[in-house]
Amino acid sequence: MNLQSLLDKLALVAFGMTQREAWSKGICIECKQPALSKCHTGIGCNEYRISAICEECFDAWRERRDPACKSVIPARSTIQ
């Protein structure tokens, strides 16, 4: 099994679709919404190109995973 096959299987289990499917539809693999409208910075757009996760979902995941991240790199919702 190659690395891409493994990534595809993991994404199918976790999100119900592969990254390639999300990219081809232009949606976030997590929230299934149009991704680019939810990417507000260049870094967020780059993250989508890497993971198929929109910036808003990535920021929310990051904050759930490590609340200390809020003080290091604020999520979009805290930058107004």
C-alpha positions as CSV (number, residue, x, y, z in Angstrom):
1,M,0.0,0.0,0.0
2,N,1.4,3.4,-0.9
3,L,1.2,6.5,1.2
4,Q,-1.7,8.1,-0.9
5,S,-3.8,4.9,-0.5
6,L,-3.3,5.1,3.2
7,L,-4.2,8.8,3.4
8,D,-7.3,8.1,1.3
9,K,-8.4,5.3,3.6
10,L,-7.9,7.4,6.7
11,A,-9.8,10.3,5.2
12,L,-12.7,8.1,4.2
13,V,-13.0,6.8,7.7
14,A,-12.6,10.2,9.4
15,F,-14.5,12.4,6.9
16,G,-16.4,10.2,4.5
17,M,-14.5,11.3,1.5
18,T,-10.9,11.6,0.3
19,Q,-8.9,14.9,0.1
20,R,-9.0,14.6,-3.7
21,E,-12.8,14.4,-3.7
22,A,-13.0,17.5,-1.5
23,W,-10.5,19.4,-3.7
24,S,-12.4,18.4,-6.8
25,K,-15.6,19.7,-5.4
26,G,-14.0,22.8,-3.8
27,I,-15.3,21.9,-0.4
28,C,-13.9,21.5,3.1
29,I,-13.4,17.8,3.9
30,E,-14.7,18.5,7.5
31,C,-17.7,20.8,7.2
32,K,-18.5,20.0,3.5
33,Q,-19.0,23.7,2.8
34,P,-17.4,25.7,-0.1
35,A,-13.8,26.0,1.2
36,L,-12.4,29.1,-0.4
37,S,-15.1,31.4,1.0
38,K,-14.0,30.1,4.5
39,C,-10.3,30.7,3.9
40,H,-9.5,34.3,4.9
41,T,-5.7,34.5,4.8
42,G,-3.0,33.2,2.5
43,I,-2.0,30.7,5.3
44,G,-5.6,29.5,5.4
45,C,-5.6,29.0,1.6
46,N,-2.3,27.1,1.8
47,E,-3.7,24.9,4.6
48,Y,-6.7,24.0,2.4
49,R,-4.3,23.0,-0.5
50,I,-2.4,20.8,1.9
51,S,-5.2,19.2,4.0
52,A,-8.5,20.0,2.3
53,I,-9.6,21.6,5.5
54,C,-10.9,25.2,5.4
55,E,-9.3,27.8,7.6
56,E,-12.3,28.1,9.9
57,C,-12.4,24.3,10.6
58,F,-8.6,24.2,11.0
59,D,-8.6,27.1,13.4
60,A,-11.5,25.5,15.4
61,W,-9.7,22.1,15.5
62,R,-6.5,23.7,16.5
63,E,-8.2,25.6,19.4
64,R,-10.0,22.4,20.6
65,R,-6.7,20.5,20.4
66,D,-4.5,23.1,22.2
67,P,-6.3,26.1,23.8
68,A,-2.9,27.7,24.3
69,C,-2.8,28.3,20.5
70,K,-5.3,31.1,21.0
71,S,-2.6,33.2,22.6
72,V,0.0,32.3,20.0
73,I,-1.9,32.5,16.7
74,P,-5.4,33.8,17.1
75,A,-8.2,32.2,15.1
76,R,-10.0,34.2,12.5
77,S,-13.0,34.8,14.9
78,T,-10.7,36.6,17.3
79,I,-9.2,38.9,14.7
80,Q,-11.9,41.5,14.0
